[in-house]
Amino acid sequence: MSERFLVINVSRIGDTLLATPAIRAIARAHPGCSIDVLGHPNRADVVRHLPFVRRVGAGRRWSLGGGAVGAGG
């Protein structure tokens, strides 16, 4: 089974752009890994077409262990 990574990016557009090299570095350091990105709908298109990202999910609120994480914009 290959390694799997989930990148959660609920920040602003500049943070999303600056996260791209880090996501690329994960892909290079772990060949064959699967990288999914979860983020705000307005920022999903920034990472959707990156060749090293397998899947992009978008939403405004996610439930994590009984709490909620908001993706404000």
TABEL-V872097 format. One record per backbone hydrogen bond with DSSP energy under -0.5 kcal/mol. CO is the residue of the C=O (numbers start at 1). NH is the residue of the N-H. E is the energy in kcal/mol with one decimal. If there is no record, write none. Layout:
co=[CO:CO]
nh=[NH:NH]
e=[E:E]
This chain:
co=[3:5:6:7:7:8:9:12:13:14:15:16:17:19:20:21:22:23:24:25:26:30:33:34:34:35:35:36:37:38:39:40:40:41:43:43:44:44:45:47:50:52:55:57:60:62:62:64:67:68:69:70]
nh=[34:36:8:9:38:10:40:16:17:18:19:20:20:23:24:25:26:27:28:29:30:33:35:5:36:54:55:7:57:9:59:43:44:45:46:47:47:48:49:50:53:54:37:39:71:64:69:67:64:70:62:72]
e=[-2.5:-2.7:-0.6:-0.6:-3.0:-0.5:-0.9:-1.9:-2.4:-2.3:-1.4:-0.8:-0.7:-2.2:-2.4:-2.2:-1.9:-2.0:-2.3:-2.4:-1.6:-2.1:-0.5:-3.1:-0.5:-3.0:-1.0:-2.9:-3.0:-3.0:-1.8:-1.9:-1.0:-0.5:-1.0:-0.7:-0.8:-1.7:-0.6:-1.5:-1.7:-0.5:-2.4:-2.4:-2.7:-0.5:-2.8:-1.7:-1.9:-0.5:-1.9:-0.6]
